[in-house]
């Protein structure tokens, strides 16, 4: 069990935990960040980086209250980490100890003494190490996050970890062997990783952070500033009190860390730790000699930089409180003298064993990475922004995480922004079309009324005009004026017919239709009327298109109108290209010509009733609006654009028609159901 968890209701998709996690132990599903136990080192960085408080540390307050309860059968001791003077700034250290005792603990011990024991073991081990002529080196192990990091990500370095217990474990063993073997022990400190270390070692029964300790004071009504001062139980700490500060182990163990002469190096901070372990791992794998013999590693900037310290002071300010506390206590500067004084504790066994995790992770092949990158519009190397918004340092690393199933494609911020921009653009276009449709609907209602009123008297005019013409012809009198009346009346009739076609709310009578055959039928009929020899027709028909459920009569009317317009735009002849193509959710028909194209100022008016660029008497301006209405009734769209090579093209897109599902009586009574024929979402995850 790890010490950190996610509160899902607080997680806000900021990916700061992914960004801060040194082992990328975060997996994201449905926008929620969860911790991967196999990779988590309980460092707590995600806790400190999460501004929403979604990452939390498991609390053991209730466990401790239970250990201190009235039914306890064993004595219970507390151990305070040596960083406590930098945590409780306004409280005297002796009053902190007194407040801990007031909780009901039977004794309060300094973990600093455990650090002194550990330091003595490092002192002797280092002397042995430098006396050897081998190229063996040693990595310090007091920091549990360092141990977990090596075990889980660099198991090849495990043999070089010092098999010496941490100060917490050492002090717990001292209590069990020298004070009370049946007692219960609670560690109090600034480190979230200590909770996992306690579970592993079984030497400590519970771990409290400083914040949890303050919560217990509040629950028990204890005011630390008002409690009686108290000292720790013996044995007292010595130079082990300097452990929370960078280089504290070396100081306490009398190990020389001179930058020019020593074979020792101190490394702290998550990124520098990652870097040095990568270097050591590479050298070991390549059989090369390491640069130093002893590596003192701290994941935080000293334990006073632990993830659950209770104040926002800088490292230097916290260090001041530790140093001041040490100066106020007796100090034995000679480690040999210290060992003589506390020789009765040197027989405590501080050996530990480590558990390297030997796992092999298959890397995805390049094609799979490119495929995932393409899902966020990264088709070329130049498209990879590596902005880090997703939490990963590069687009490639994020793609690998998607492949492994611990990240989602949608975590890419630039991709989401472009997607939102496209959605907004589509929304504006649809809004424009909706306004146009509303205008057309209003005009259609007016047009239907006008057409109805005009059509009846117009029919009478035409009938009597034809009768008059027949009478005049029988008397051999000129009929020019009468023919003009008939021509204009017939033209008016065509306009009225167009208005009715535009205004009618005719139902779509769908039936299986060969769209390619419908296109051929349409252009053959139109070209006969304009003279076939003047026009070259280029066909590119999709043989896989098959039959589609459309209204063939109305759709042919659309093709006829557009083809007629193309021929009229090229009175001297030209080329007409017709292309049909099956698409994912339907099909498209594109009709292009080599005419003069459409003036930019006319694009917004193309589907407005009565708008035409033809001479008076040559067009009604209702052809394209009628086409627009028919296509819309089919659930489709018409796109118009000028071609770079000249002329313009009309693309008609029609969606596939899905038969309504037949529902049983029971389903009808149960109410509406979800249409599961909508799109599917693919998930990239490595197979078993």
C-alpha positions in Angstrom: 0.0 0.0 0.0 1.3 3.5 -0.9 0.8 6.6 1.3 -0.8 8.9 -1.3 -4.2 8.8 -3.0 -6.5 10.9 -5.2 -9.8 12.5 -4.1 -11.7 12.2 -7.5 -14.2 15.0 -6.8 -11.3 17.5 -6.4 -9.3 16.5 -9.5 -9.5 19.3 -12.2 -7.6 17.9 -15.2 -4.6 20.3 -14.7 -2.1 17.5 -14.9 0.2 19.2 -12.4 0.6 15.8 -10.6 1.8 14.2 -13.9 4.2 17.1 -14.5 5.7 16.9 -11.0 5.8 13.1 -10.5 9.5 12.0 -11.0 8.5 8.4 -11.9 5.3 9.3 -13.9 3.3 7.1 -11.5 0.1 8.8 -12.6 -2.4 7.3 -15.0 -5.3 9.4 -16.4 -8.7 7.9 -17.2 -11.7 10.0 -18.1 -9.8 13.1 -17.1 -9.2 11.7 -13.5 -5.6 11.2 -12.3 -4.9 8.0 -10.4 -1.7 6.8 -8.8 0.1 3.7 -10.1 1.2 1.8 -7.1 4.0 -0.1 -8.9 5.8 3.2 -9.8 4.9 5.5 -6.9 7.7 6.2 -4.5 5.5 8.1 -2.0 7.7 11.2 -2.3 4.6 13.5 -1.9 5.6 15.9 -4.7 2.1 15.5 -6.2 0.6 16.5 -2.9 2.6 19.7 -2.7 2.0 20.6 -6.4 -1.8 20.0 -6.4 -3.4 23.4 -5.9 -6.9 21.8 -5.6 -5.9 19.4 -2.8 -6.9 16.4 -4.9 -3.8 14.5 -3.9 -3.8 13.5 -0.2 -1.8 11.5 2.3 -3.5 8.6 4.1 -4.1 9.7 7.6 -3.4 7.4 10.6 -4.9 9.7 13.2 -7.6 7.3 14.2 -5.1 4.4 14.3 -3.0 6.4 16.8 -6.0 7.3 18.9 -6.9 3.6 19.0 -3.3 2.8 20.2 -3.7 5.4 23.0 -7.3 4.5 23.9 -8.5 3.3 27.3 -8.4 -0.3 26.2 -4.8 -0.4 25.2 -2.9 -3.4 26.4 0.7 -2.3 25.6 2.7 0.8 26.3 2.8 3.2 23.4 5.9 5.3 22.6 6.3 8.3 20.2 9.4 9.0 18.2 10.0 12.6 17.0 12.0 13.2 13.8 15.0 15.5 14.2 13.3 18.1 11.9 10.6 18.9 14.4 12.2 22.3 15.6 11.8 23.6 12.1 8.1 22.5 12.0 6.8 24.0 15.3 8.3 27.5 14.9 6.6 29.3 17.7 6.7 26.5 20.3 9.7 25.6 22.4 11.0 22.1 21.6 10.5 21.0 25.2 6.9 22.1 25.1 6.4 20.1 21.8 7.7 17.0 23.7 5.4 17.8 26.6 2.4 18.1 24.3 3.1 14.8 22.8 3.3 13.2 26.2 0.0 14.8 27.1 -1.7 12.8 24.3 -1.1 9.7 26.4 2.2 8.4 25.1 4.2 6.4 27.7 7.4 7.8 26.4 8.8 10.2 23.7 12.1 9.4 22.1 14.5 11.2 19.7 14.9 9.6 16.3 18.1 11.6 16.3 19.6 8.8 18.5 18.7 6.3 15.8 20.5 8.6 13.3 23.6 8.5 15.5 23.5 4.7 15.4 23.1 4.7 11.7 25.9 7.2 11.3 28.3 5.0 13.3 27.5 2.1 10.9 28.2 4.4 7.9 31.4 5.5 9.5 32.7 1.9 9.8 31.3 0.9 6.4 33.0 3.9 4.7 36.3 3.1 6.3 36.1 -0.4 4.9 35.0 0.9 1.5 37.9 3.2 1.0 40.4 0.7 2.2 39.3 -1.7 -0.6 41.0 -1.5 -4.0 37.8 -2.6 -5.7 35.6 -0.2 -7.7 32.6 -0.9 -5.5 30.6 2.1 -4.4 27.9 2.8 -1.9 24.5 4.6 -2.0 23.1 5.9 1.3 19.7 4.5 2.3 18.1 6.6 5.1 15.7 8.3 2.6 12.9 5.9 1.8 11.9 7.6 -1.5 15.5 7.0 -2.8 15.2 3.3 -1.8 11.8 3.0 -3.5 13.0 4.8 -6.6 16.0 2.5 -7.0 13.9 -0.6 -6.3 11.2 0.3 -8.8 13.0 2.1 -11.6 16.7 1.2 -11.2 16.8 -2.3 -9.7 20.2 -2.8 -11.1 21.5 -0.3 -8.5 19.9 -2.2 -5.5 23.1 -4.1 -4.7 24.9 -0.8 -4.1 22.4 0.5 -1.6 23.8 0.5 1.9 22.0 -2.3 3.8 21.7 -0.1 6.9 18.4 0.7 8.5 17.0 4.3 8.4 17.1 6.4 11.6 13.4 5.7 12.1 13.8 1.9 11.9 17.0 2.1 14.0 15.3 3.9 16.8 12.3 1.6 16.7 14.7 -1.4 17.0 16.4 0.3 19.9 13.1 0.7 21.7 12.0 -2.9 21.1 15.3 -4.4 22.1 16.4 -2.1 24.9 13.1 -0.7 26.3 10.0 -2.7 25.7 9.7 -5.5 23.1 5.9 -5.5 23.4 5.3 -1.7 23.0 3.6 0.1 20.2 5.6 2.7 18.4 4.4 5.9 16.5 6.8 7.9 14.3 6.2 11.6 13.8 7.9 13.5 11.0 7.7 15.5 7.7 7.9 12.6 5.3 5.0 10.8 3.5 7.3 8.0 2.4 7.8 7.0 6.0 4.2 5.6 6.0 5.1 3.1 3.3 8.5 2.4 5.0 6.7 1.6 8.2 4.4 -0.9 6.5 7.4 -2.6 4.9 9.6 -2.8 8.0 6.9 -3.7 10.5 9.0 -2.0 13.2 6.7 1.0 13.5 3.0 0.7 14.1 1.9 4.1 12.8 3.3 7.2 11.2 2.0 10.7 11.8 2.8 13.8 9.8 3.3 17.1 11.8 -0.1 18.3 10.5 -1.7 15.1 11.8 -0.1 15.6 15.2 -1.5 19.1 15.4 -5.0 17.7 14.5 -4.6 15.3 17.4 -3.7 18.1 19.8 -6.9 19.9 18.6 -9.1 16.8 19.1 -7.7 16.2 22.6 -7.9 19.9 23.5 -4.1 20.2 24.1 -2.5 23.7 23.7 1.2 23.1 23.0 2.1 26.6 24.1 0.6 26.0 27.5 1.8 22.4 28.2 4.5 21.7 30.7 8.0 21.5 29.1 9.5 18.0 29.0 12.7 16.4 27.8 13.0 13.3 25.6 13.4 9.8 27.2 17.0 8.4 27.1 19.0 7.7 25.1 19.4 11.3 23.9 20.5 12.2 20.4 23.8 13.7 19.4 25.0 14.9 16.0 22.1 12.8 14.5 20.0 15.9 15.1 21.7 17.5 12.0 20.3 14.7 9.7 17.4 16.9 8.3 20.0 19.3 6.8 21.8 18.5 3.6 25.1 16.7 4.3 23.9 15.9 7.9 24.7 12.2 7.5 28.3 12.9 6.5 28.7 15.4 9.4 27.3 12.9 11.9 29.4 10.0 10.5 32.6 12.0 10.3 32.9 11.4 6.6 34.9 14.0 4.7 33.0 15.6 1.8 35.7 18.0 0.5 34.8 18.8 -3.1 38.4 18.6 -4.3 39.8 15.7 -2.3 36.9 13.4 -1.2 35.5 10.4 -3.0 32.1 11.4 -1.6 29.3 13.4 -3.2 26.0 14.8 -1.9 23.0 15.0 -4.2 19.6 16.4 -3.3 16.4 17.4 -5.1 14.1 15.2 -7.3 15.5 16.2 -10.7 19.2 15.9 -9.7 18.5 12.6 -8.1 16.9 11.3 -11.3 19.9 12.5 -13.3 22.5 11.0 -11.0 20.7 7.6 -10.9 20.4 7.6 -14.7 24.2 8.2 -14.9 25.0 5.5 -12.4 22.6 3.0 -14.1 24.2 3.7 -17.5 27.7 3.2 -16.1 26.8 -0.1 -14.4 25.2 -1.4 -17.5 28.2 -0.4 -19.6 30.7 -1.8 -17.1 32.2 1.6 -16.4 33.7 2.9 -13.1 31.5 5.4 -11.1 32.9 8.9 -10.4 32.6 8.6 -6.6 32.8 5.8 -4.0 30.0 7.1 -1.7 26.7 8.8 -2.8 24.7 10.6 -0.1 21.3 11.0 -1.7 18.3 12.9 -0.4 15.1 13.2 -2.5 14.0 16.4 -0.9 16.3 19.3 -0.1 17.1 17.8 3.3 14.3 16.4 5.5 13.4 20.0 6.4 12.2 20.2 2.8 9.8 17.3 3.3 6.5 17.4 1.5 4.4 17.8 4.7 6.3 20.4 6.6 3.8 22.9 8.1 5.3 26.2 7.0 6.5 27.9 3.8 9.9 29.0 5.1 12.9 28.7 2.8 15.5 25.9 3.3 17.9 28.4 4.9 15.3 29.7 7.4 14.4 26.2 8.5 18.0 25.2 8.7 18.5 28.1 11.2 16.0 26.5 13.6 17.7 23.1 13.4 21.2 24.6 14.1 19.9 26.7 17.0 18.3 23.6 18.6 21.6 21.6 18.3 23.6 24.4 19.8 21.4 24.4 22.8 22.0 20.7 23.5 25.2 18.9 24.6 27.3 17.6 21.7 29.9 14.9 21.4 32.0 15.8 18.4 34.1 12.6 18.3 32.2 9.6 16.9 34.6 7.2 18.5 34.0 8.8 21.9 30.2 8.6 21.3 30.5 4.9 20.4 32.4 4.3 23.7 29.6 6.0 25.7 26.8 4.2 24.0 28.5 0.9 23.3 25.5 -1.0 24.9 23.4 0.0 21.8 25.9 -0.9 19.1 24.8 -4.6 19.1 21.3 -3.6 17.8 21.0 -5.3 14.4 20.5 -2.5 11.7 20.7 -4.7 8.7 17.9 -4.4 6.1 17.0 -6.1 2.8 15.7 -4.5 -0.4 13.1 -5.7 -2.8 14.1 -4.8 -6.4 11.3 -5.0 -8.9 12.6 -6.7 -12.0 10.0 -5.7 -14.7 10.4 -5.5 -18.4 8.3 -2.9 -20.3 8.1 -3.3 -24.0 8.6 -0.1 -26.0 6.1 0.6 -28.8 7.3 0.5 -32.4 7.7 3.7 -34.3 4.5 3.2 -36.4 2.4 2.9 -33.2 3.9 6.1 -31.8 3.3 8.0 -35.1 -0.3 6.7 -35.2 -1.0 8.0 -31.7 0.7 11.4 -32.5 -1.4 11.7 -35.6 -4.5 11.5 -33.5 -3.6 15.0 -32.1 -2.7 16.3 -35.6 1.1 15.7 -35.2 2.0 14.3 -38.5 5.5 15.7 -38.8 8.3 16.2 -36.3 7.8 20.0 -36.6 4.2 19.5 -35.3 5.5 18.2 -31.9 5.4 21.3 -29.7 6.7 19.6 -26.6 5.0 22.3 -24.5 4.6 20.0 -21.4 1.0 21.1 -20.8 0.0 17.4 -20.6 2.5 16.8 -17.9 5.0 14.9 -20.1 8.2 16.6 -21.2 7.7 15.8 -24.9 4.8 14.8 -27.2 6.6 11.5 -27.9 6.8 10.5 -24.2 3.1 11.4 -23.9 2.3 9.2 -27.0 4.2 6.3 -25.3 2.1 6.9 -22.2 -1.1 6.7 -24.3 0.1 3.5 -25.8 0.7 2.0 -22.3 -2.8 3.1 -21.2 -1.8 5.6 -18.5 -2.5 8.8 -20.5 -5.3 10.0 -22.8 -5.1 11.5 -26.3 -7.3 14.4 -25.0 -4.6 15.5 -22.6 -2.9 17.6 -25.4 -3.8 21.2 -24.7 -2.8 22.6 -28.2 -4.9 19.9 -29.8 -7.9 20.7 -27.5 -7.5 24.4 -28.3 -7.6 23.7 -32.1 -10.5 21.4 -31.6 -12.4 24.1 -29.7 -11.6 26.7 -32.3 -12.9 24.3 -35.0 -16.1 23.7 -32.9 -16.6 27.5 -32.5 -16.1 27.9 -36.2 -18.6 25.2 -37.0 -21.0 26.7 -34.5 -20.8 30.1 -36.2 -21.3 28.4 -39.6 -24.3 26.5 -38.3 -25.7 29.6 -36.7 -25.4 31.4 -40.0 -27.1 28.5 -41.8 -29.8 28.5 -39.2 -30.4 32.2 -39.6 -30.5 31.6 -43.4 -32.9 28.7 -42.9 -35.2 30.8 -40.8 -35.2 33.6 -43.4 -36.0 31.1 -46.1 -38.8 29.6 -44.0 -40.4 33.0 -43.5 -40.0 33.9 -47.1 -41.4 30.5 -48.1 -44.6 31.1 -46.1 -45.0 34.5 -47.7 -44.1 33.1 -51.2 -46.7 30.3 -50.8 -49.4 32.8 -50.1 -48.4 35.1 -53.0 -48.2 32.2 -55.4 -51.6 30.9 -54.4 -53.2 34.3 -55.0 -51.4 34.9 -58.3 -51.8 31.4 -59.8 -55.5 31.4 -60.2 -55.9 34.7 -62.2 -52.7 33.9 -64.1 -54.3 30.6 -65.3 -57.3 32.6 -66.6 -55.0 35.1 -68.4 -53.1 32.2 -70.1 -56.3 30.4 -71.2 -57.9 33.5 -72.7 -54.6 34.5 -74.4 -54.4 31.2 -76.2 -58.1 31.5 -77.2 -57.5 35.0 -78.5 -54.4 33.8 -80.4 -56.4 31.0 -82.2 -59.1 33.5 -83.2 -56.5 36.0 -84.6 -54.6 33.3 -86.5 -57.8 32.2 -88.3 -58.3 35.8 -89.5 -54.6 36.1 -90.7 -53.9 39.1 -88.4 -50.5 39.6 -86.7 -50.2 37.8 -83.4 -47.0 39.3 -82.1 -48.6 41.2 -79.2 -50.6 38.1 -78.1 -47.5 35.9 -78.2 -45.7 38.5 -76.0 -48.6 38.3 -73.6 -48.4 34.4 -73.6 -44.6 34.5 -73.2 -44.7 36.8 -70.2 -47.6 34.9 -68.6 -45.7 31.6 -69.1 -42.6 33.2 -67.5 -44.8 34.3 -64.6 -46.2 30.8 -64.3 -42.6 29.4 -64.1 -41.8 31.9 -61.4 -44.9 30.9 -59.4 -44.1 27.2 -59.9 -40.6 27.8 -58.6 -42.0 29.7 -55.6 -44.3 26.8 -54.8 -41.4 24.3 -55.1 -39.4 26.4 -52.8 -42.2 27.0 -50.3 -43.6 23.5 -50.2 -42.9 21.2 -47.2 -42.8 18.0 -49.2 -41.9 14.8 -47.5 -38.8 12.8 -48.5 -39.9 9.6 -50.3 -36.7 7.5 -49.8 -36.0 4.4 -51.7 -32.8 2.5 -52.7 -31.2 4.6 -55.5 -28.2 4.1 -57.6 -26.7 7.6 -57.2 -24.1 7.1 -60.0 -26.9 6.2 -62.4 -28.9 9.2 -61.3 -26.0 11.5 -62.0 -25.5 10.0 -65.5 -29.2 10.4 -66.2 -29.2 14.0 -65.1 -26.1 15.2 -67.1 -27.3 13.4 -70.3 -30.7 15.1 -70.2 -29.2 18.6 -69.5 -26.5 18.4 -72.1 -29.0 17.5 -74.8 -30.7 20.8 -74.2 -27.4 22.8 -74.4 -25.7 20.9 -77.2 -23.5 18.0 -76.2 -20.6 18.8 -78.6 -19.7 22.0 -76.7 -19.1 20.3 -73.4 -16.6 17.8 -72.1 -17.7 15.7 -69.2 -15.2 14.1 -66.9 -16.7 11.4 -64.7 -15.1 10.1 -61.5 -17.7 7.8 -60.0 -17.1 5.7 -56.9 -17.8 2.1 -57.9 -18.1 1.1 -54.2 -20.9 3.7 -53.6 -23.7 1.2 -54.1 -27.3 2.2 -53.6 -28.4 4.9 -51.1 -31.8 5.6 -49.5 -32.7 9.0 -51.0 -35.6 10.6 -52.9 -34.4 10.1 -56.5 -36.8 12.6 -58.0 -35.9 15.5 -55.7 -32.2 14.7 -55.8 -32.2 14.6 -59.6 -33.8 18.1 -59.4 -30.7 19.2 -57.4 -28.3 17.7 -60.0 -30.3 19.2 -62.9 -30.3 22.7 -61.5 -26.5 22.7 -60.7 -25.6 21.2 -64.1 -27.9 23.7 -65.9 -26.2 26.5 -64.0 -22.8 25.1 -65.0 -23.7 25.0 -68.7 -25.2 28.5 -68.6 -22.0 29.8 -67.0 -20.0 28.5 -70.1 -22.1 29.5 -73.2 -19.1 28.8 -75.4 -18.5 25.4 -73.9 -16.1 24.0 -71.4 -15.4 21.1 -69.0 -17.8 19.7 -66.4 -16.3 17.4 -63.8 -18.6 15.1 -61.8 -17.3 13.1 -58.9 -19.1 10.8 -56.5 -17.5 9.4 -53.4 -18.6 7.3 -50.4 -17.8 8.8 -47.0 -17.8 7.5 -43.4 -21.4 8.7 -42.7 -22.8 9.0 -46.2 -21.7 10.1 -49.7 -20.8 13.3 -51.6 -21.4 14.5 -55.2 -19.1 17.2 -56.5 -20.0 19.1 -59.7 -17.3 21.5 -61.0 -17.0 23.7 -64.1 -14.4 25.8 -65.9 -16.5 28.9 -66.1 -15.8 32.4 -64.7 -16.5 31.3 -61.1 -18.6 33.3 -58.5 -17.9 36.8 -57.4 -16.9 36.9 -53.7 -19.7 39.4 -52.9 -22.3 36.9 -54.2 -21.4 33.9 -52.1 -23.6 35.0 -49.2 -26.6 35.5 -51.5 -26.4 32.3 -53.5 -29.2 30.5 -51.7 -31.4 33.6 -51.2 -34.7 33.4 -53.2 -34.9 35.6 -56.4 -31.2 36.3 -56.4 -29.7 35.7 -59.8 -26.9 37.0 -62.0 -28.6 36.1 -65.2 -30.2 38.7 -67.5 -33.8 39.7 -66.9 -36.1 37.0 -68.2 -33.4 34.3 -68.1 -33.8 33.1 -64.5 -36.1 33.1 -61.5 -33.4 33.0 -58.8 -35.2 30.1 -57.2 -33.1 27.1 -58.5 -30.4 27.1 -55.8 -32.8 27.9 -52.9 -34.9 24.9 -53.9 -31.7 22.7 -54.1 -30.7 23.9 -50.6 -34.1 22.9 -49.2 -34.0 19.5 -50.8 -30.5 18.7 -49.5 -31.4 20.0 -46.0 -34.5 17.7 -46.0 -32.0 14.8 -46.7 -30.0 15.9 -43.7 -27.1 17.1 -45.9 -25.2 20.2 -46.9 -24.0 22.1 -50.0 -20.6 23.7 -50.1 -19.6 26.1 -52.8 -16.1 27.4 -53.6 -14.2 28.8 -56.5 -11.5 26.6 -57.9 -7.8 27.7 -58.1 -7.7 26.6 -61.8 -10.8 28.5 -62.6 -14.6 27.9 -62.4 -16.4 26.8 -59.3 -17.5 23.6 -57.6 -20.6 22.5 -55.7 -20.2 19.7 -53.3 -23.4 18.0 -52.1 -23.0 15.8 -49.0 -25.8 13.5 -48.0 -25.8 11.6 -44.7 -26.6 7.9 -44.6 -30.1 7.2 -43.6 -30.6 4.9 -40.6 -33.9 3.1 -40.3 -35.6 3.9 -37.0 -35.3 1.0 -34.6 -38.4 -1.1 -34.2 -39.2 -1.1 -30.5 -41.3 -3.6 -28.6 -44.4 -2.7 -26.6 -42.4 -3.1 -23.4 -39.7 -0.7 -24.7 -42.3 1.8 -25.7 -43.8 1.8 -22.2 -40.3 2.2 -20.7 -39.8 5.5 -22.4 -37.0 6.8 -24.7 -33.8 4.9 -25.2 -30.3 6.0 -26.0 -29.3 5.8 -29.6 -26.2 3.6 -29.5 -25.4 4.0 -33.1 -23.4 7.1 -32.4 -19.7 7.2 -32.9 -17.2 5.1 -31.0 -14.2 6.1 -29.0 -11.0 4.2 -29.4 -8.7 3.6 -26.4 -5.0 3.1 -26.9 -3.8 0.5 -24.4 -1.0 -2.0 -24.6 -2.4 -5.5 -25.0 -1.8 -8.3 -22.4 
